[in-house]
Amino acid sequence: MTPHTGFVLLDTLIDGQFLAFGNALLHLVLPCLALGMGIAPPLMRILRSSLLDTFAEDYINAARLRGLSESQILRIHGLRNAALPTLNIVAMQVSLLIGGTLLIEKVFGMPGIGSLMINAISAHDLPMIQALAMIYAICVQVVNGLTDALEVIFNPRLRFQ
């Protein structure tokens, strides 16, 4: 396999090696689980709390009286209104997730920006550390901006009149 992009998943697809693509995906399962285990519990707790608050509203009872099933009520009314607090928590958890990639890359021996940061710290390469910290900060700010835009989409009260 000749590296075209440097990303194993993309390179295997470009070369048409679908078995290697599946193998690369399988090797990403444990790192993804390790990253997700840290942020999933607070997200689930906030979403559950928001859904309980939403399901106590009068419009949910009206939807039940109209004959909608619980799954339809959840999809149409519940998740959209319960998503706002969860979306805010996701934005706050992104910094934890990005910082967690440093540890995950080191533990699983994966090459990436986290490993580059650890190597730069051990080599006392200050310009590289500053550049990588700036990249991390930009990523967090982009996610926060996207979160604000999604909040405006989900919450019509935030839109300009």
ZIGIJO-V989939 format. One record per residue. N is the residue number from 1. RES is the residue in one letter. PSI is psi in radians with two decimals (none if undefined). OMEGA is omega in whole degrees, -180 to 180 (* if undefined). D_CENTER is the distance of its C-alpha to the mean C-alpha in Angstrom with 1 decimal. Layout:
BEGIN
[[N RES PSI OMEGA D_CENTER] [N RES PSI OMEGA D_CENTER]]
END
This chain:
BEGIN
[[1 M 2.20 177 30.4] [2 T 2.29 -180 30.5] [3 P 2.14 177 27.4] [4 H -0.80 -175 26.7] [5 T -0.34 -175 23.4] [6 G -0.18 176 22.7] [7 F 2.11 -173 19.6] [8 V -0.74 -178 20.9] [9 L -0.80 180 19.1] [10 L -0.72 -179 20.3] [11 D -0.68 179 23.7] [12 T -0.62 177 24.3] [13 L -0.69 179 23.7] [14 I -0.69 180 26.0] [15 D -0.15 -180 28.6] [16 G 0.37 -180 28.4] [17 Q 1.48 -173 27.9] [18 F -0.51 175 26.0] [19 L -0.70 177 26.8] [20 A -0.60 177 25.4] [21 F -0.80 178 22.2] [22 G -0.69 178 22.0] [23 N -0.72 179 22.9] [24 A -0.66 177 20.2] [25 L -0.71 178 17.6] [26 L -0.57 179 19.2] [27 H -0.17 177 19.0] [28 L -0.14 -176 15.2] [29 V -0.91 -178 15.1] [30 L -0.78 176 16.0] [31 P -0.67 178 13.8] [32 C -0.72 177 10.6] [33 L -0.72 180 12.3] [34 A -0.67 177 13.2] [35 L -0.71 -176 9.8] [36 G -0.48 -178 8.6] [37 M -0.44 180 12.0] [38 G -0.57 -175 11.7] [39 I -0.26 -177 9.0] [40 A -0.78 -177 10.0] [41 P -0.80 178 13.5] [42 P -0.62 179 13.1] [43 L -0.77 180 10.8] [44 M -0.67 -180 13.4] [45 R -0.77 179 16.2] [46 I -0.75 180 15.4] [47 L -0.73 179 14.9] [48 R -0.79 179 18.1] [49 S -0.74 179 19.9] [50 S -0.69 178 19.1] [51 L -0.68 177 20.2] [52 L -0.71 177 23.3] [53 D -0.72 -179 24.1] [54 T -0.71 -178 23.6] [55 F -0.17 176 25.8] [56 A -0.05 -178 28.5] [57 E 2.77 -178 29.0] [58 D -0.61 -178 32.1] [59 Y -0.41 175 30.5] [60 I -0.73 176 29.0] [61 N -0.65 178 32.6] [62 A -0.66 178 33.9] [63 A -0.65 177 31.5] [64 R -0.69 179 32.8] [65 L -0.51 177 36.3] [66 R -0.16 176 35.7] [67 G 0.22 178 35.1] [68 L 2.51 178 31.4] [69 S 2.87 -179 29.9] [70 E -0.64 179 27.3] [71 S -0.65 177 24.7] [72 Q -0.71 178 25.6] [73 I -0.73 179 25.5] [74 L -0.81 -178 22.0] [75 R -0.81 -172 20.8] [76 I -0.81 -173 22.9] [77 H -0.74 -169 23.2] [78 G -0.98 -173 21.1] [79 L -0.65 -179 17.4] [80 R -0.73 -179 17.8] [81 N -0.48 179 19.5] [82 A -0.16 -176 17.4] [83 A -0.43 -175 14.0] [84 L -0.91 178 15.0] [85 P -0.60 179 14.9] [86 T -0.66 179 11.7] [87 L -0.68 177 10.1] [88 N -0.71 179 11.8] [89 I -0.65 178 10.6] [90 V -0.76 -180 6.8] [91 A -0.67 179 8.3] [92 M -0.54 -178 10.4] [93 Q -0.27 -178 8.2] [94 V -0.68 179 6.5] [95 S -0.66 176 10.1] [96 L -0.71 -179 10.5] [97 L -0.78 -180 7.8] [98 I -0.71 177 9.6] [99 G -0.54 179 12.8] [100 G -0.38 179 12.3] [101 T -0.50 177 12.3] [102 L -0.88 -178 15.9] [103 L -0.76 -178 17.0] [104 I -0.76 179 15.4] [105 E -0.65 180 17.0] [106 K -0.77 -178 20.2] [107 V -0.74 -176 20.4] [108 F 0.02 177 19.8] [109 G 0.63 -178 21.8] [110 M 2.43 175 19.3] [111 P 2.52 179 20.1] [112 G -3.01 -176 17.7] [113 I -0.52 177 17.2] [114 G -0.77 177 16.9] [115 S -0.66 177 20.2] [116 L -0.69 178 21.7] [117 M -0.76 180 21.0] [118 I -0.74 178 22.7] [119 N -0.66 179 25.5] [120 A -0.66 178 26.1] [121 I -0.75 -179 26.2] [122 S -0.47 179 28.7] [123 A 0.00 -178 30.7] [124 H 0.68 180 30.8] [125 D 1.52 -173 29.7] [126 L -0.76 179 29.1] [127 P -0.66 179 28.4] [128 M -0.71 178 25.7] [129 I -0.77 180 24.1] [130 Q -0.73 -180 24.3] [131 A -0.75 -180 22.9] [132 L -0.66 176 19.8] [133 A -0.65 177 19.3] [134 M -0.70 178 19.6] [135 I -0.77 177 17.0] [136 Y -0.76 -179 14.5] [137 A -0.69 178 15.7] [138 I -0.72 178 15.5] [139 C -0.77 180 11.9] [140 V -0.73 -180 11.3] [141 Q -0.66 178 13.9] [142 V -0.75 179 12.6] [143 V -0.71 178 9.3] [144 N -0.68 177 11.8] [145 G -0.75 177 14.1] [146 L -0.65 178 11.9] [147 T -0.75 178 11.2] [148 D -0.71 179 15.0] [149 A -0.70 178 15.7] [150 L -0.60 177 13.9] [151 E -0.69 178 15.7] [152 V -0.63 179 18.9] [153 I -0.78 -176 18.4] [154 F -0.51 -175 17.8] [155 N 1.79 -178 20.4] [156 P -0.34 179 23.7] [157 R -0.35 -179 25.3] [158 L -0.16 -179 23.4] [159 R 2.65 177 24.9] [160 F 2.57 180 28.1] [161 Q none * 31.3]]
END
